[in-house]
Amino acid sequence: MQKILFTLLALIMISCADETVPKPKGQLRLEYPNAEYYSLEKECPYTFELNDRILLKGKENCAYELHYPKMKATVYLTYKKVDNNIEYLLRDAQKLTYDHVVKADDITEQPFINAENKVYGMFYEVGGDAATNAQFYLTDSTKNFMVGSLYFYAKPNYDSIMPAASYIKNDIRKLVETLKWK
């Protein structure tokens, strides 16, 4: 009888503890301000529109780095003159993209043609945990060639950087659509 009473008393004392309630699932919500664009007018053979929230760092030979400090990302732009080497430049740009196929889940190609301004190119969206999420090249096929790549300063985790990558891809599309050769 004492054992039953002792067991009953122990059960009552244990059952009086606070009930553990699981936390509800939460989702990180990242919001970025609406982009305002301005025209980049430098002494280079091209112009295009840029988001006014980026930090622009000029390099030599009309190359630029477009820094997104809050997103820890940079878009690298490289300009090259075409001198009977268009096939090499195109192959090199495509190779740069497809070097990421090892880590990429998929690579989507989106051709770009603006016959009015003589701008032709390709925009690549790289899905998965690759080092870059977007790359592109633009050319007029005779004089000018530009290649660009988006890189984050973080371990590639597609789910985590997807909102920032989408925001920057929109900026890249704006750059591509507004590029004009001089």
OpenMM code with the backbone's topology and positions (N, CA, C; nanometers):
from openmm import Vec3, app, unit

residues = "MET GLN LYS ILE LEU PHE THR LEU LEU ALA LEU ILE MET ILE SER CYS ALA ASP GLU THR VAL PRO LYS PRO LYS GLY GLN LEU ARG LEU GLU TYR PRO ASN ALA GLU TYR TYR SER LEU GLU LYS GLU CYS PRO TYR THR PHE GLU LEU ASN ASP ARG ILE LEU LEU LYS GLY LYS GLU ASN CYS ALA TYR GLU LEU HIS TYR PRO LYS MET LYS ALA THR VAL TYR LEU THR TYR LYS LYS VAL ASP ASN ASN ILE GLU TYR LEU LEU ARG ASP ALA GLN LYS LEU THR TYR ASP HIS VAL VAL LYS ALA ASP ASP ILE THR GLU GLN PRO PHE ILE ASN ALA GLU ASN LYS VAL TYR GLY MET PHE TYR GLU VAL GLY GLY ASP ALA ALA THR ASN ALA GLN PHE TYR LEU THR ASP SER THR LYS ASN PHE MET VAL GLY SER LEU TYR PHE TYR ALA LYS PRO ASN TYR ASP SER ILE MET PRO ALA ALA SER TYR ILE LYS ASN ASP ILE ARG LYS LEU VAL GLU THR LEU LYS TRP LYS".split()
positions = [
    Vec3(0.0813, -0.1176, 0.0000),
    Vec3(0.0000, 0.0000, 0.0000),
    Vec3(0.0870, 0.1259, 0.0000),
    Vec3(0.1957, 0.1208, 0.0772),
    Vec3(0.2858, 0.2367, 0.0815),
    Vec3(0.3504, 0.2616, -0.0550),
    Vec3(0.3827, 0.1533, -0.1257),
    Vec3(0.4432, 0.1693, -0.2576),
    Vec3(0.3455, 0.2363, -0.3555),
    Vec3(0.2198, 0.1960, -0.3482),
    Vec3(0.1200, 0.2552, -0.4374),
    Vec3(0.1005, 0.4023, -0.4036),
    Vec3(0.0936, 0.4348, -0.2753),
    Vec3(0.0780, 0.5727, -0.2313),
    Vec3(0.1993, 0.6577, -0.2718),
    Vec3(0.3195, 0.6022, -0.2553),
    Vec3(0.4425, 0.6733, -0.2933),
    Vec3(0.4480, 0.6966, -0.4453),
    Vec3(0.4109, 0.5959, -0.5228),
    Vec3(0.4101, 0.6083, -0.6691),
    Vec3(0.3069, 0.7114, -0.7136),
    Vec3(0.1881, 0.7088, -0.6505),
    Vec3(0.0833, 0.8046, -0.6841),
    Vec3(0.1263, 0.9473, -0.6518),
    Vec3(0.1913, 0.9668, -0.5386),
    Vec3(0.2410, 1.0982, -0.4982),
    Vec3(0.3508, 1.1466, -0.5945),
    Vec3(0.4403, 1.0584, -0.6361),
    Vec3(0.5472, 1.0932, -0.7303),
    Vec3(0.4874, 1.1330, -0.8650),
    Vec3(0.3875, 1.0601, -0.9132),
    Vec3(0.3227, 1.0937, -1.0394),
    Vec3(0.2522, 1.2289, -1.0337),
    Vec3(0.1884, 1.2586, -0.9226),
    Vec3(0.1201, 1.3875, -0.9079),
    Vec3(0.2219, 1.5008, -0.9108),
    Vec3(0.3352, 1.4854, -0.8458),
    Vec3(0.4371, 1.5908, -0.8422),
    Vec3(0.5023, 1.6113, -0.9793),
    Vec3(0.5231, 1.5050, -1.0526),
    Vec3(0.5852, 1.5158, -1.1854),
    Vec3(0.4883, 1.5801, -1.2834),
    Vec3(0.3601, 1.5499, -1.2701),
    Vec3(0.2629, 1.6013, -1.3652),
    Vec3(0.2313, 1.7493, -1.3436),
    Vec3(0.2756, 1.8102, -1.2386),
    Vec3(0.2491, 1.9512, -1.2114),
    Vec3(0.3478, 2.0457, -1.2803),
    Vec3(0.4418, 1.9953, -1.3542),
    Vec3(0.5404, 2.0795, -1.4228),
    Vec3(0.4723, 2.1557, -1.5362),
    Vec3(0.5382, 2.2680, -1.5803),
    Vec3(0.4856, 2.3463, -1.6929),
    Vec3(0.4826, 2.2592, -1.8184),
    Vec3(0.3763, 2.2782, -1.8924),
    Vec3(0.3619, 2.2022, -2.0154),
    Vec3(0.4476, 2.2681, -2.1241),
    Vec3(0.5223, 2.1876, -2.1951),
    Vec3(0.6059, 2.2381, -2.3036),
    Vec3(0.5209, 2.2520, -2.4285),
    Vec3(0.5244, 2.3728, -2.4851),
    Vec3(0.4472, 2.4001, -2.6053),
    Vec3(0.5463, 2.4312, -2.7171),
    Vec3(0.5355, 2.3646, -2.8299),
    Vec3(0.6290, 2.3937, -2.9388),
    Vec3(0.6052, 2.5340, -2.9951),
    Vec3(0.7135, 2.5968, -3.0383),
    Vec3(0.7036, 2.7303, -3.0979),
    Vec3(0.6436, 2.7177, -3.2374),
    Vec3(0.5635, 2.8150, -3.2753),
    Vec3(0.5098, 2.8091, -3.4120),
    Vec3(0.6204, 2.8347, -3.5132),
    Vec3(0.6030, 2.7786, -3.6319),
    Vec3(0.7020, 2.7979, -3.7362),
    Vec3(0.6999, 2.9434, -3.7803),
    Vec3(0.8176, 3.0001, -3.7963),
    Vec3(0.8298, 3.1383, -3.8420),
    Vec3(0.9083, 3.1434, -3.9712),
    Vec3(0.8790, 3.2405, -4.0504),
    Vec3(0.9497, 3.2580, -4.1763),
    Vec3(1.0192, 3.3937, -4.1732),
    Vec3(1.1429, 3.3954, -4.2168),
    Vec3(1.2173, 3.5185, -4.2280),
    Vec3(1.1584, 3.5997, -4.3427),
    Vec3(1.1296, 3.7251, -4.3143),
    Vec3(1.0725, 3.8094, -4.4188),
    Vec3(1.1714, 3.9192, -4.4520),
    Vec3(1.2256, 3.9128, -4.5707),
    Vec3(1.3199, 4.0138, -4.6161),
    Vec3(1.2497, 4.1042, -4.7158),
    Vec3(1.2533, 4.2326, -4.6873),
    Vec3(1.1950, 4.3289, -4.7787),
    Vec3(1.3039, 4.4274, -4.8203),
    Vec3(1.3066, 4.4570, -4.9472),
    Vec3(1.4037, 4.5504, -5.0006),
    Vec3(1.3297, 4.6697, -5.0581),
    Vec3(1.3887, 4.7873, -5.0502),
    Vec3(1.3199, 4.9059, -5.1019),
    Vec3(1.3041, 4.8997, -5.2535),
    Vec3(1.2036, 4.9688, -5.3024),
    Vec3(1.1841, 4.9762, -5.4472),
    Vec3(1.3060, 5.0429, -5.5093),
    Vec3(1.3480, 4.9903, -5.6197),
    Vec3(1.4681, 5.0416, -5.6862),
    Vec3(1.4367, 5.1694, -5.7623),
    Vec3(1.5252, 5.2643, -5.7504),
    Vec3(1.5223, 5.3870, -5.8308),
    Vec3(1.6463, 5.3799, -5.9194),
    Vec3(1.6307, 5.4061, -6.0479),
    Vec3(1.7409, 5.3890, -6.1421),
    Vec3(1.7888, 5.5230, -6.1971),
    Vec3(1.9162, 5.5269, -6.2277),
    Vec3(1.9756, 5.6424, -6.2933),
    Vec3(2.0656, 5.5914, -6.4058),
    Vec3(2.0947, 5.6780, -6.4999),
    Vec3(2.1755, 5.6395, -6.6154),
    Vec3(2.3242, 5.6591, -6.5833),
    Vec3(2.4027, 5.5549, -6.6051),
    Vec3(2.5472, 5.5623, -6.5850),
    Vec3(2.6086, 5.6259, -6.7088),
    Vec3(2.6640, 5.7426, -6.6927),
    Vec3(2.7275, 5.8162, -6.8029),
    Vec3(2.8751, 5.8320, -6.7697),
    Vec3(2.9570, 5.7462, -6.8207),
    Vec3(3.1015, 5.7518, -6.8005),
    Vec3(3.1685, 5.7563, -6.9369),
    Vec3(3.2977, 5.7690, -6.9368),
    Vec3(3.3717, 5.7711, -7.0633),
    Vec3(3.4021, 5.6282, -7.1091),
    Vec3(3.2982, 5.5536, -7.1242),
    Vec3(3.3070, 5.4160, -7.1710),
    Vec3(3.2204, 5.4038, -7.2958),
    Vec3(3.2400, 5.2994, -7.3745),
    Vec3(3.1628, 5.2857, -7.4983),
    Vec3(3.0203, 5.2348, -7.4774),
    Vec3(2.9638, 5.2537, -7.3591),
    Vec3(2.8287, 5.2082, -7.3306),
    Vec3(2.7655, 5.2938, -7.2221),
    Vec3(2.6345, 5.2874, -7.2112),
    Vec3(2.5578, 5.3450, -7.1003),
    Vec3(2.4526, 5.2428, -7.0597),
    Vec3(2.4091, 5.2492, -6.9356),
    Vec3(2.2993, 5.1666, -6.8890),
    Vec3(2.2461, 5.2265, -6.7605),
    Vec3(2.1342, 5.1749, -6.7127),
    Vec3(2.0728, 5.2256, -6.5906),
    Vec3(2.1076, 5.1352, -6.4730),
    Vec3(2.1327, 5.2031, -6.3577),
    Vec3(2.1725, 5.1347, -6.2346),
    Vec3(2.0790, 5.1701, -6.1203),
    Vec3(2.0659, 5.0796, -6.0263),
    Vec3(1.9943, 5.1040, -5.9021),
    Vec3(2.0727, 5.2081, -5.8222),
    Vec3(2.0049, 5.3087, -5.7692),
    Vec3(2.0759, 5.4142, -5.6967),
    Vec3(2.1214, 5.3711, -5.5573),
    Vec3(2.0884, 5.2510, -5.5134),
    Vec3(2.1295, 5.2028, -5.3809),
    Vec3(2.2607, 5.1237, -5.3820),
    Vec3(2.3170, 5.1026, -5.4992),
    Vec3(2.4420, 5.0269, -5.5058),
    Vec3(2.5610, 5.1204, -5.4900),
    Vec3(2.6728, 5.0617, -5.4531),
    Vec3(2.7996, 5.1339, -5.4503),
    Vec3(2.8762, 5.0938, -5.5753),
    Vec3(2.9083, 5.1911, -5.6569),
    Vec3(2.9756, 5.1669, -5.7835),
    Vec3(3.1252, 5.1872, -5.7651),
    Vec3(3.2016, 5.0857, -5.8026),
    Vec3(3.3472, 5.0955, -5.7945),
    Vec3(3.4031, 5.0725, -5.9341),
    Vec3(3.4657, 5.1757, -5.9886),
    Vec3(3.5218, 5.1666, -6.1225),
    Vec3(3.6573, 5.0999, -6.1224),
    Vec3(3.6822, 5.0242, -6.2236),
    Vec3(3.8107, 4.9592, -6.2461),
    Vec3(3.8679, 5.0142, -6.3756),
    Vec3(3.9815, 4.9650, -6.4166),
    Vec3(4.0367, 5.0102, -6.5442),
    Vec3(3.9682, 4.9387, -6.6596),
    Vec3(3.9802, 4.9949, -6.7783),
    Vec3(3.9230, 4.9392, -6.9021),
    Vec3(3.7707, 4.9275, -6.8961),
    Vec3(3.7046, 5.0236, -6.8318),
    Vec3(3.5577, 5.0301, -6.8249),
    Vec3(3.4948, 4.9077, -6.7574),
    Vec3(3.5641, 4.8484, -6.6646),
    Vec3(3.5085, 4.7399, -6.5841),
    Vec3(3.4570, 4.8010, -6.4534),
    Vec3(3.3516, 4.7427, -6.3985),
    Vec3(3.2923, 4.7955, -6.2757),
    Vec3(3.2562, 4.6838, -6.1801),
    Vec3(3.2488, 4.7217, -6.0535),
    Vec3(3.1943, 4.6347, -5.9499),
    Vec3(3.0724, 4.7064, -5.8933),
    Vec3(2.9593, 4.6397, -5.8950),
    Vec3(2.8353, 4.6942, -5.8418),
    Vec3(2.8107, 4.6276, -5.7070),
    Vec3(2.8398, 4.6995, -5.5987),
    Vec3(2.8323, 4.6418, -5.4633),
    Vec3(2.6948, 4.6642, -5.4007),
    Vec3(2.6434, 4.5580, -5.3394),
    Vec3(2.5211, 4.5610, -5.2610),
    Vec3(2.5611, 4.5279, -5.1171),
    Vec3(2.6041, 4.6264, -5.0388),
    Vec3(2.6610, 4.5963, -4.9062),
    Vec3(2.5632, 4.5298, -4.8092),
    Vec3(2.4365, 4.5685, -4.8105),
    Vec3(2.3401, 4.5089, -4.7172),
    Vec3(2.3088, 4.3643, -4.7511),
    Vec3(2.3310, 4.3271, -4.8767),
    Vec3(2.3050, 4.1900, -4.9205),
    Vec3(2.4335, 4.1092, -4.9313),
    Vec3(2.5458, 4.1749, -4.9071),
    Vec3(2.6768, 4.1115, -4.9178),
    Vec3(2.6952, 4.0458, -5.0540),
    Vec3(2.6709, 4.1260, -5.1586),
    Vec3(2.6798, 4.0755, -5.2950),
    Vec3(2.7463, 4.1785, -5.3846),
    Vec3(2.8039, 4.1297, -5.4936),
    Vec3(2.8659, 4.2155, -5.5937),
    Vec3(2.8384, 4.1594, -5.7321),
    Vec3(2.8083, 4.2508, -5.8241),
    Vec3(2.7985, 4.2150, -5.9656),
    Vec3(2.9251, 4.2686, -6.0305),
    Vec3(3.0012, 4.1801, -6.0920),
    Vec3(3.1261, 4.2166, -6.1593),
    Vec3(3.0990, 4.2326, -6.3083),
    Vec3(3.1315, 4.3503, -6.3612),
    Vec3(3.1153, 4.3773, -6.5040),
    Vec3(3.2521, 4.3922, -6.5680),
    Vec3(3.2729, 4.3249, -6.6780),
    Vec3(3.3986, 4.3336, -6.7518),
    Vec3(3.3671, 4.3700, -6.8958),
    Vec3(3.4369, 4.4697, -6.9462),
    Vec3(3.4184, 4.5132, -7.0836),
    Vec3(3.5417, 4.4753, -7.1653),
    Vec3(3.5173, 4.4278, -7.2883),
    Vec3(3.6273, 4.3951, -7.3793),
    Vec3(3.5912, 4.4425, -7.5192),
    Vec3(3.6917, 4.4884, -7.5915),
    Vec3(3.6716, 4.5252, -7.7317),
    Vec3(3.6738, 4.3974, -7.8150),
    Vec3(3.5889, 4.3933, -7.9153),
    Vec3(3.5884, 4.2809, -8.0085),
    Vec3(3.6883, 4.3121, -8.1187),
    Vec3(3.7825, 4.2226, -8.1371),
    Vec3(3.8858, 4.2407, -8.2398),
    Vec3(3.9047, 4.1081, -8.3135),
    Vec3(3.8060, 4.0725, -8.3941),
    Vec3(3.8058, 3.9441, -8.4644),
    Vec3(3.8171, 3.8256, -8.3683),
    Vec3(3.7672, 3.8433, -8.2449),
    Vec3(3.7745, 3.7366, -8.1450),
    Vec3(3.6382, 3.7091, -8.0811),
    Vec3(3.5313, 3.7399, -8.1508),
    Vec3(3.3974, 3.7225, -8.0937),
    Vec3(3.3697, 3.5779, -8.0554),
    Vec3(3.4160, 3.4834, -8.1348),
    Vec3(3.3942, 3.3424, -8.1017),
    Vec3(3.4633, 3.3051, -7.9712),
    Vec3(3.5859, 3.3527, -7.9522),
    Vec3(3.6584, 3.3255, -7.8282),
    Vec3(3.5858, 3.3888, -7.7089),
    Vec3(3.5419, 3.5138, -7.7224),
    Vec3(3.4741, 3.5832, -7.6130),
    Vec3(3.3435, 3.5127, -7.5757),
    Vec3(3.2673, 3.4703, -7.6756),
    Vec3(3.1425, 3.3986, -7.6486),
    Vec3(3.1680, 3.2645, -7.5803),
    Vec3(3.2657, 3.1910, -7.6306),
    Vec3(3.2998, 3.0609, -7.5717),
    Vec3(3.3469, 3.0781, -7.4270),
    Vec3(3.4275, 3.1810, -7.4023),
    Vec3(3.4793, 3.2074, -7.2675),
    Vec3(3.3648, 3.2429, -7.1720),
    Vec3(3.2699, 3.3260, -7.2161),
    Vec3(3.1562, 3.3639, -7.1325),
    Vec3(3.0681, 3.2433, -7.1010),
    Vec3(3.0453, 3.1582, -7.1986),
    Vec3(2.9648, 3.0392, -7.1769),
    Vec3(3.0363, 2.9397, -7.0860),
    Vec3(3.1674, 2.9268, -7.1026),
    Vec3(3.2461, 2.8362, -7.0177),
    Vec3(3.2415, 2.8826, -6.8726),
    Vec3(3.2488, 3.0144, -6.8519),
    Vec3(3.2428, 3.0704, -6.7166),
    Vec3(3.1138, 3.0291, -6.6473),
    Vec3(3.0048, 3.0316, -6.7204),
    Vec3(2.8760, 2.9921, -6.6631),
    Vec3(2.8718, 2.8416, -6.6376),
    Vec3(2.9107, 2.7628, -6.7353),
    Vec3(2.8954, 2.6177, -6.7224),
    Vec3(3.0023, 2.5527, -6.6353),
    Vec3(3.0997, 2.6293, -6.5878),
    Vec3(3.1918, 2.5779, -6.4856),
    Vec3(3.1181, 2.5532, -6.3544),
    Vec3(3.0017, 2.6150, -6.3365),
    Vec3(2.9244, 2.6010, -6.2127),
    Vec3(2.8262, 2.4846, -6.2174),
    Vec3(2.8248, 2.4100, -6.3256),
    Vec3(2.7291, 2.3016, -6.3418),
    Vec3(2.7483, 2.1923, -6.2353),
    Vec3(2.8657, 2.1826, -6.1770),
    Vec3(2.8920, 2.0817, -6.0743),
    Vec3(2.8028, 2.1033, -5.9525),
    Vec3(2.7868, 2.2292, -5.9089),
    Vec3(2.7058, 2.2607, -5.7905),
    Vec3(2.5648, 2.3053, -5.8242),
    Vec3(2.5410, 2.3439, -5.9478),
    Vec3(2.4109, 2.3987, -5.9859),
    Vec3(2.3065, 2.2894, -6.0008),
    Vec3(2.1843, 2.3216, -5.9611),
    Vec3(2.0722, 2.2305, -5.9849),
    Vec3(2.0257, 2.2420, -6.1296),
    Vec3(2.0273, 2.3647, -6.1792),
    Vec3(1.9905, 2.3873, -6.3186),
    Vec3(2.0460, 2.5222, -6.3641),
    Vec3(2.0607, 2.5379, -6.4943),
    Vec3(2.1040, 2.6631, -6.5538),
    Vec3(2.0038, 2.6968, -6.6630),
    Vec3(1.9364, 2.8096, -6.6453),
    Vec3(1.8355, 2.8535, -6.7411),
    Vec3(1.8944, 2.9628, -6.8290),
    Vec3(1.8867, 2.9429, -6.9590),
    Vec3(1.9374, 3.0411, -7.0546),
    Vec3(1.8213, 3.1259, -7.1048),
    Vec3(1.8402, 3.2581, -7.1031),
    Vec3(1.7392, 3.3493, -7.1559),
    Vec3(1.8062, 3.4403, -7.2583),
    Vec3(1.7843, 3.4165, -7.3864),
    Vec3(1.8456, 3.5020, -7.4880),
    Vec3(1.7894, 3.6442, -7.4803),
    Vec3(1.8735, 3.7410, -7.5166),
    Vec3(1.8314, 3.8803, -7.5186),
    Vec3(1.8662, 3.9401, -7.6547),
    Vec3(1.7676, 4.0010, -7.7178),
    Vec3(1.7894, 4.0652, -7.8481),
    Vec3(1.7213, 4.2015, -7.8459),
    Vec3(1.8008, 4.3053, -7.8673),
    Vec3(1.7495, 4.4405, -7.8837),
    Vec3(1.8088, 4.4914, -8.0144),
    Vec3(1.7412, 4.4596, -8.1241),
    Vec3(1.7932, 4.4931, -8.2574),
    Vec3(1.8031, 4.6439, -8.2784),
    Vec3(1.7135, 4.7192, -8.2156),
    Vec3(1.7149, 4.8650, -8.2317),
    Vec3(1.8461, 4.9263, -8.1830),
    Vec3(1.8956, 4.8789, -8.0686),
    Vec3(2.0212, 4.9303, -8.0126),
    Vec3(2.1403, 4.8399, -8.0418),
    Vec3(2.1191, 4.7364, -8.1200),
    Vec3(2.2232, 4.6403, -8.1557),
    Vec3(2.2887, 4.5783, -8.0311),
    Vec3(2.2043, 4.5324, -7.9406),
    Vec3(2.2506, 4.4655, -7.8194),
    Vec3(2.1959, 4.3234, -7.8221),
    Vec3(2.2869, 4.2275, -7.8173),
    Vec3(2.2509, 4.0859, -7.8215),
    Vec3(2.3243, 4.0155, -7.7086),
    Vec3(2.2607, 3.9166, -7.6496),
    Vec3(2.3298, 3.8481, -7.5420),
    Vec3(2.2508, 3.7329, -7.4838),
    Vec3(2.2970, 3.6909, -7.3680),
    Vec3(2.2367, 3.5782, -7.2985),
    Vec3(2.2415, 3.6065, -7.1490),
    Vec3(2.1297, 3.5772, -7.0816),
    Vec3(2.1214, 3.5893, -6.9363),
    Vec3(2.1052, 3.4492, -6.8802),
    Vec3(2.1919, 3.4113, -6.7877),
    Vec3(2.1883, 3.2777, -6.7277),
    Vec3(2.1449, 3.2880, -6.5824),
    Vec3(2.0433, 3.2109, -6.5456),
    Vec3(2.0050, 3.1969, -6.4057),
    Vec3(2.0570, 3.0620, -6.3590),
    Vec3(2.1379, 3.0648, -6.2548),
    Vec3(2.1987, 2.9431, -6.2034),
    Vec3(2.1274, 2.9062, -6.0739),
    Vec3(2.0556, 2.7933, -6.0743),
    Vec3(1.9830, 2.7479, -5.9564),
    Vec3(2.0684, 2.6548, -5.8726),
    Vec3(2.0409, 2.6539, -5.7433),
    Vec3(2.1137, 2.5651, -5.6534),
    Vec3(2.2236, 2.6382, -5.5797),
    Vec3(2.3117, 2.5607, -5.5185),
    Vec3(2.4161, 2.6157, -5.4323),
    Vec3(2.5454, 2.6445, -5.5075),
    Vec3(2.5362, 2.7030, -5.6234),
    Vec3(2.6549, 2.7392, -5.7013),
    Vec3(2.7113, 2.8712, -5.6494),
    Vec3(2.8349, 2.8992, -5.6845),
    Vec3(2.9006, 3.0218, -5.6380),
    Vec3(2.8344, 3.1466, -5.6942),
    Vec3(2.7761, 3.1384, -5.8116),
    Vec3(2.7078, 3.2526, -5.8720),
    Vec3(2.5631, 3.2153, -5.9006),
    Vec3(2.4738, 3.3151, -5.8932),
    Vec3(2.3323, 3.2899, -5.9202),
    Vec3(2.2868, 3.3461, -6.0534),
    Vec3(2.3674, 3.4362, -6.1089),
    Vec3(2.3304, 3.4964, -6.2367),
    Vec3(2.4559, 3.5390, -6.3109),
    Vec3(2.4543, 3.5188, -6.4415),
    Vec3(2.5629, 3.5632, -6.5281),
    Vec3(2.5016, 3.6060, -6.6600),
    Vec3(2.5715, 3.6936, -6.7305),
    Vec3(2.5216, 3.7374, -6.8595),
    Vec3(2.6367, 3.7863, -6.9451),
    Vec3(2.6095, 3.7935, -7.0733),
    Vec3(2.7011, 3.8616, -7.1640),
    Vec3(2.6185, 3.9387, -7.2645),
    Vec3(2.6753, 4.0511, -7.3112),
    Vec3(2.6103, 4.1375, -7.4095),
    Vec3(2.7127, 4.1784, -7.5132),
    Vec3(2.6700, 4.1918, -7.6377),
    Vec3(2.7610, 4.2298, -7.7444),
    Vec3(2.6845, 4.2956, -7.8576),
    Vec3(2.7583, 4.3678, -7.9421),
    Vec3(2.7019, 4.4152, -8.0680),
    Vec3(2.7592, 4.3316, -8.1829),
    Vec3(2.8398, 4.2337, -8.1503),
    Vec3(2.9008, 4.1356, -8.2417),
    Vec3(3.0154, 4.1894, -8.3257),
    Vec3(3.0392, 4.3197, -8.3233),
    Vec3(3.1458, 4.3743, -8.4073),
    Vec3(3.2509, 4.4534, -8.3303),
    Vec3(3.2112, 4.5279, -8.2256),
    Vec3(3.3052, 4.6150, -8.1555),
    Vec3(3.3096, 4.5958, -8.0041),
    Vec3(3.1974, 4.5625, -7.9434),
    Vec3(3.1855, 4.5665, -7.7975),
    Vec3(3.1384, 4.4331, -7.7398),
    Vec3(3.1887, 4.4037, -7.6198),
    Vec3(3.1502, 4.2811, -7.5500),
    Vec3(3.1549, 4.3087, -7.4003),
    Vec3(3.0494, 4.2714, -7.3287),
    Vec3(3.0444, 4.2873, -7.1833),
    Vec3(2.9982, 4.1571, -7.1210),
    Vec3(3.0616, 4.1199, -7.0120),
    Vec3(3.0216, 4.0011, -6.9373),
    Vec3(3.0023, 4.0419, -6.7918),
    Vec3(2.9032, 3.9817, -6.7259),
    Vec3(2.8750, 4.0144, -6.5866),
    Vec3(2.8421, 3.8902, -6.5065),
    Vec3(2.8769, 3.8951, -6.3761),
    Vec3(2.8524, 3.7819, -6.2859),
    Vec3(2.8124, 3.8330, -6.1487),
    Vec3(2.7181, 3.7656, -6.0859),
    Vec3(2.6726, 3.7982, -5.9512),
    Vec3(2.7343, 3.6998, -5.8524),
    Vec3(2.7980, 3.7535, -5.7480),
    Vec3(2.8560, 3.6700, -5.6425),
    Vec3(2.8147, 3.7230, -5.5059),
    Vec3(2.7891, 3.6318, -5.4127),
    Vec3(2.7590, 3.6664, -5.2740),
    Vec3(2.8800, 3.6347, -5.1874),
    Vec3(2.8990, 3.7138, -5.0819),
    Vec3(3.0091, 3.6903, -4.9887),
    Vec3(2.9602, 3.6021, -4.8747),
    Vec3(2.9106, 3.4881, -4.9088),
    Vec3(2.8587, 3.3931, -4.8109),
    Vec3(2.8641, 3.2553, -4.8725),
    Vec3(2.8575, 3.1547, -4.7868),
    Vec3(2.8529, 3.0180, -4.8368),
    Vec3(2.7258, 3.0033, -4.9200),
    Vec3(2.7370, 2.9493, -5.0411),
    Vec3(2.6189, 2.9402, -5.1263),
    Vec3(2.5121, 2.8487, -5.0669),
    Vec3(2.4020, 2.9077, -5.0277),
    Vec3(2.2857, 2.8341, -4.9788),
    Vec3(2.1647, 2.8982, -5.0471),
    Vec3(2.1193, 2.8378, -5.1519),
    Vec3(2.0206, 2.8983, -5.2409),
    Vec3(1.8952, 2.9449, -5.1670),
    Vec3(1.8465, 2.8662, -5.0724),
    Vec3(1.7251, 2.9035, -5.0003),
    Vec3(1.7446, 3.0325, -4.9215),
    Vec3(1.8622, 3.0510, -4.8639),
    Vec3(1.8873, 3.1680, -4.7806),
    Vec3(1.9068, 3.2952, -4.8615),
    Vec3(1.9726, 3.2856, -4.9753),
    Vec3(2.0030, 3.4061, -5.0524),
    Vec3(1.9022, 3.4332, -5.1647),
    Vec3(1.8008, 3.3489, -5.1768),
    Vec3(1.7064, 3.3634, -5.2868),
    Vec3(1.6384, 3.5008, -5.2910),
    Vec3(1.5905, 3.5592, -5.1794),
    Vec3(1.5274, 3.6911, -5.1898),
    Vec3(1.6244, 3.7985, -5.2406),
    Vec3(1.7464, 3.7985, -5.1897),
    Vec3(1.8459, 3.8967, -5.2344),
    Vec3(1.8835, 3.8711, -5.3799),
    Vec3(1.8993, 3.7460, -5.4160),
    Vec3(1.9345, 3.7123, -5.5546),
    Vec3(1.8243, 3.7569, -5.6505),
    Vec3(1.6994, 3.7411, -5.6142),
    Vec3(1.5891, 3.7847, -5.6998),
    Vec3(1.5902, 3.9357, -5.7178),
    Vec3(1.6159, 4.0089, -5.6110),
    Vec3(1.6219, 4.1557, -5.6176),
    Vec3(1.7343, 4.1999, -5.7114),
    Vec3(1.8503, 4.1394, -5.6968),
    Vec3(1.9651, 4.1783, -5.7785),
    Vec3(1.9451, 4.1343, -5.9244),
    Vec3(1.8837, 4.0196, -5.9463),
    Vec3(1.8559, 3.9751, -6.0839),
    Vec3(1.7660, 4.0754, -6.1557),
    Vec3(1.6722, 4.1360, -6.0842),
    Vec3(1.5886, 4.2399, -6.1454),
    Vec3(1.6735, 4.3596, -6.1864),
    Vec3(1.7715, 4.3961, -6.1023),
    Vec3(1.8623, 4.5052, -6.1377),
    Vec3(1.9463, 4.4688, -6.2602),
    Vec3(1.9897, 4.3439, -6.2671),
    Vec3(2.0691, 4.2995, -6.3822),
    Vec3(1.9838, 4.3049, -6.5088),
    Vec3(1.8595, 4.2610, -6.4986),
    Vec3(1.7707, 4.2674, -6.6152),
    Vec3(1.7519, 4.4117, -6.6621),
    Vec3(1.7392, 4.5038, -6.5667),
    Vec3(1.7265, 4.6453, -6.6022),
    Vec3(1.8525, 4.6933, -6.6733),
    Vec3(1.9688, 4.6537, -6.6236),
    Vec3(2.0955, 4.6891, -6.6872),
    Vec3(2.0991, 4.6358, -6.8305),
    Vec3(2.0631, 4.5104, -6.8474),
    Vec3(2.0659, 4.4463, -6.9793),
    Vec3(1.9688, 4.5167, -7.0746),
    Vec3(1.8490, 4.5446, -7.0273),
    Vec3(1.7468, 4.6046, -7.1129),
    Vec3(1.7774, 4.7495, -7.1508),
    Vec3(1.8554, 4.8203, -7.0672),
    Vec3(1.8821, 4.9622, -7.0933),
    Vec3(2.0212, 4.9880, -7.1509),
    Vec3(2.1002, 4.8839, -7.1707),
    Vec3(2.2348, 4.9029, -7.2246),
    Vec3(2.2296, 4.9556, -7.3677),
    Vec3(2.3122, 5.0558, -7.3926),
    Vec3(2.3253, 5.1112, -7.5274),
    Vec3(2.4738, 5.1300, -7.5550),
    Vec3(2.5148, 5.0911, -7.6733),
    Vec3(2.6533, 5.1129, -7.7153),
    Vec3(2.6651, 5.2551, -7.7703),
    Vec3(2.7754, 5.3185, -7.7446),
    Vec3(2.7988, 5.4548, -7.7966),
    Vec3(2.8577, 5.4496, -7.9357),
] * unit.nanometer
topology = app.Topology()
chain = topology.addChain("A")
for resn in residues:
    res = topology.addResidue(resn, chain)
    for name in ("N", "CA", "C"):
        topology.addAtom(name, app.Element.getBySymbol(name[0]), res)
